[in-house]
Amino acid sequence: MPGPKNVLVDIWLLSSVATALVAEELADSPLSVDEFALYGLVSDLGPVTATQLSQWTGMSPTTLSAMLRRCQARGELARTPNAADRRSTLVELTEQGRAVYDAALPALVIAQQRLAEHLDLPDDDARATLQRVDAAARAALKLPARPYRVSAPQVTTSLSAATSGLTTDQEAEVRTFATWLRYRDEAR
């Protein structure tokens, strides 16, 4: 058997299985996994331009445009003139799009719970690591930074040494407290 592949193959494999996990839970939704993720960005960050969506997702403008047209034809997305730049339009969810997205959200929660059952590190730590890889890929493509970040600095090795011998639940409690301390001190 050949040796290990590389980080790009690892990312591709992760993307494939993560998509499959979410797709299983979205089976009863009219949204594809890509549409669901796109609606999430538009819901949380919108209204946004198609250019912003293309840069955030790495989708080609052609692929994104086709998806936007499909969703708009179903009455779930609307495009309105962009007052700041008359050459572009703003994309936002319609009431129908919001209803479809909101109805699909419980499926994401279930997919996240299924993943968490098998994840051997805190969710925030996993997300922070993935976001560092994302930042490197964006830099390689000369794309702008992702539209949001989750702050979760790694616990230092001295803290790891101090937690040796604790149960898994006790270690989780120490990590939760450390996270709380970071957020408390950032607010000052």
Secondary structure per residue as TSV (DSSP state, phi and psi in degrees):
chain	resnum	aa	ss	phi	psi
A	1	M	-	360.0	136.3
A	2	P	-	-64.5	159.8
A	3	G	-	-67.8	-177.3
A	4	P	-	-59.1	149.2
A	5	K	-	-76.7	-133.5
A	6	N	-	-140.2	175.3
A	7	V	H	-61.8	-32.2
A	8	L	H	-68.5	-36.8
A	9	V	H	-68.3	-39.7
A	10	D	H	-58.7	-43.5
A	11	I	H	-64.1	-43.3
A	12	W	H	-61.4	-45.0
A	13	L	H	-61.2	-45.1
A	14	L	H	-61.1	-45.1
A	15	S	H	-59.2	-42.8
A	16	S	H	-64.5	-47.6
A	17	V	H	-74.2	-32.4
A	18	A	H	-65.3	-40.9
A	19	T	H	-62.5	-43.0
A	20	A	H	-63.4	-40.2
A	21	L	H	-61.8	-48.2
A	22	V	H	-67.4	-39.4
A	23	A	H	-60.5	-39.3
A	24	E	H	-58.3	-42.6
A	25	E	H	-76.9	-25.9
A	26	L	T	-89.2	9.4
A	27	A	T	-54.3	-32.3
A	28	D	T	-92.3	2.6
A	29	S	S	-95.0	149.0
A	30	P	S	-74.6	-8.5
A	31	L	S	-90.3	140.4
A	32	S	-	-76.9	168.4
A	33	V	H	-59.8	-44.0
A	34	D	H	-63.4	-42.3
A	35	E	H	-64.1	-42.4
A	36	F	H	-59.9	-46.2
A	37	A	H	-64.3	-41.4
A	38	L	H	-62.3	-44.3
A	39	Y	H	-61.1	-36.2
A	40	G	H	-62.1	-44.1
A	41	L	H	-63.6	-45.9
A	42	V	H	-64.8	-40.2
A	43	S	H	-63.0	-47.2
A	44	D	H	-80.0	-31.5
A	45	L	H	-118.9	-4.4
A	46	G	-	-79.1	173.5
A	47	P	S	-69.3	147.5
A	48	V	E	-134.4	160.9
A	49	T	E	-86.9	159.5
A	50	A	H	-62.7	-34.2
A	51	T	H	-62.3	-44.4
A	52	Q	H	-60.5	-45.9
A	53	L	H	-60.7	-42.3
A	54	S	H	-62.5	-43.0
A	55	Q	H	-68.7	-40.1
A	56	W	H	-68.4	-38.8
A	57	T	H	-92.6	-19.6
A	58	G	-	78.1	4.0
A	59	M	-	-70.3	146.1
A	60	S	-	-67.2	149.7
A	61	P	H	-55.8	-35.8
A	62	T	H	-65.8	-46.6
A	63	T	H	-62.9	-45.4
A	64	L	H	-63.7	-43.8
A	65	S	H	-59.2	-42.0
A	66	A	H	-63.4	-41.8
A	67	M	H	-64.7	-44.7
A	68	L	H	-61.0	-40.8
A	69	R	H	-62.4	-44.0
A	70	R	H	-59.6	-46.7
A	71	C	H	-69.3	-35.6
A	72	Q	H	-68.7	-39.6
A	73	A	H	-63.6	-30.2
A	74	R	T	-81.0	-5.0
A	75	G	T	82.6	18.2
A	76	E	S	-100.3	-19.5
A	77	L	E	-126.2	147.9
A	78	A	E	-126.2	147.1
A	79	R	E	-115.8	130.4
A	80	T	E	-126.6	154.2
A	81	P	E	-57.7	142.2
A	82	N	-	-92.4	109.9
A	83	A	T	-63.1	-28.2
A	84	A	T	-79.7	-19.8
A	85	D	-	-155.1	100.8
A	86	R	T	-65.3	-11.4
A	87	R	T	-79.2	-13.9
A	88	S	S	-123.7	170.2
A	89	T	E	-122.5	160.1
A	90	L	E	-101.1	137.4
A	91	V	E	-103.8	132.3
A	92	E	E	-148.5	159.3
A	93	L	E	-74.8	141.3
A	94	T	-	-83.0	176.2
A	95	E	H	-59.3	-41.5
A	96	Q	H	-63.6	-43.4
A	97	G	H	-62.2	-40.9
A	98	R	H	-62.1	-42.9
A	99	A	H	-64.3	-43.1
A	100	V	H	-64.2	-44.0
A	101	Y	H	-64.2	-48.7
A	102	D	H	-60.3	-37.6
A	103	A	H	-66.6	-27.3
A	104	A	H	-87.3	-17.1
A	105	L	H	-56.6	-40.0
A	106	P	H	-58.2	-30.2
A	107	A	H	-64.0	-38.0
A	108	L	H	-66.5	-41.1
A	109	V	H	-59.2	-43.4
A	110	I	H	-64.6	-43.6
A	111	A	H	-61.2	-41.4
A	112	Q	H	-64.6	-39.9
A	113	Q	H	-64.8	-41.1
A	114	R	H	-61.1	-42.0
A	115	L	H	-65.9	-45.7
A	116	A	H	-59.5	-31.4
A	117	E	T	-60.8	-22.8
A	118	H	T	-116.9	-0.5
A	119	L	-	-85.5	129.7
A	120	D	S	-99.0	20.8
A	121	L	S	-147.5	158.0
A	122	P	-	-58.9	145.7
A	123	D	H	-53.1	-45.5
A	124	D	H	-62.9	-36.5
A	125	D	H	-66.9	-42.6
A	126	A	H	-61.9	-44.7
A	127	R	H	-65.0	-40.3
A	128	A	H	-62.5	-41.5
A	129	T	H	-64.7	-46.1
A	130	L	H	-61.5	-37.1
A	131	Q	H	-68.7	-30.3
A	132	R	H	-67.1	-41.0
A	133	V	H	-65.1	-42.4
A	134	D	H	-58.1	-43.5
A	135	A	H	-62.5	-38.7
A	136	A	H	-66.2	-42.6
A	137	A	H	-64.3	-40.7
A	138	R	H	-63.7	-40.6
A	139	A	H	-63.7	-41.1
A	140	A	H	-63.4	-32.6
A	141	L	H	-91.9	-2.3
A	142	K	T	58.5	38.9
A	143	L	-	-93.6	154.4
A	144	P	-	-67.5	166.8
A	145	A	-	-60.3	155.1
A	146	R	-	-59.3	157.7
A	147	P	S	-75.8	-11.2
A	148	Y	-	-153.7	160.2
A	149	R	-	-139.4	151.1
A	150	V	-	-108.8	122.4
A	151	S	-	-86.2	120.7
A	152	A	-	-153.1	78.0
A	153	P	-	-58.5	148.9
A	154	Q	-	-70.8	144.3
A	155	V	-	-70.6	136.9
A	156	T	-	-68.4	160.7
A	157	T	H	-65.4	-30.3
A	158	S	H	-65.3	-36.7
A	159	L	H	-68.5	-38.6
A	160	S	H	-60.4	-40.7
A	161	A	H	-66.0	-36.7
A	162	A	H	-69.7	-23.0
A	163	T	T	-94.0	0.0
A	164	S	T	-62.5	138.7
A	165	G	T	91.7	-9.8
A	166	L	-	-79.7	156.9
A	167	T	-	-71.9	166.3
A	168	T	H	-58.8	-42.0
A	169	D	H	-64.8	-39.5
A	170	Q	H	-66.0	-41.5
A	171	E	H	-61.5	-41.7
A	172	A	H	-62.0	-38.5
A	173	E	H	-65.9	-41.5
A	174	V	H	-63.1	-43.4
A	175	R	H	-63.5	-40.6
A	176	T	H	-61.8	-43.0
A	177	F	H	-64.6	-41.4
A	178	A	H	-62.2	-41.0
A	179	T	H	-62.7	-43.4
A	180	W	H	-60.3	-42.8
A	181	L	H	-60.0	-43.2
A	182	R	H	-60.9	-47.3
A	183	Y	H	-66.7	-38.3
A	184	R	H	-60.5	-45.6
A	185	D	H	-73.4	-29.3
A	186	E	H	-67.0	-29.7
A	187	A	H	-75.4	-17.9
A	188	R	-	-75.8	360.0
